[in-house]
């Protein structure tokens, strides 16, 4: 979970500073995206193996966040097929995933 938070912050900061990062943007952004995917997948597998599927809303916020973030990552991999609308869709999916993740974190701690 903490790895996912660090990777999410790295994605957010690198995405907003992509022009300033120049050639370092793409490797950093890809590395953070892979770290986020692996961190979230590991977090989910460990939690589900240990506790099972809980019937609570914060769990579904986490599942929704994971799915939206994976969709954003897949879209990032095949970005050339999306043409000019890529950045808008990618930003919308990234921020939607982030908002769902924040709801997941807040709800889980309440």
NORDA-V500931 format. One record per backbone hydrogen bond with DSSP energy under -1.0 kcal/mol. CO is the residue of the C=O (numbers start at 1). NH is the residue of the N-H. Records with the same first field share a line. If there is no record, write none. Layout:
CO=NH  NH
This chain:
1=5
2=6
3=7
4=8
5=9
6=10
7=11
8=12
9=13
10=14
11=15
12=16
13=17
17=21
18=22
21=24
22=25
24=28
25=29
26=30
27=31
28=32
29=33
30=34
31=35
32=36
33=37
34=38
35=39
36=40
37=41
38=42
39=43
40=44
41=45
42=46
43=47
44=48
45=49
46=50
47=51
48=52
54=56
56=60
57=61
58=62
59=63
60=64
61=65
62=66
63=67
64=68
65=69
66=70
67=71
68=72
69=73
70=74
71=75
72=76
73=77
74=78
78=81
79=82
82=85
83=86
85=89
86=90
87=91
88=92
89=93
90=94
91=95
92=96
93=97
94=98
95=99
96=100
97=101
98=102
99=103
100=104
101=105
102=106
103=107
104=108
105=109
106=110
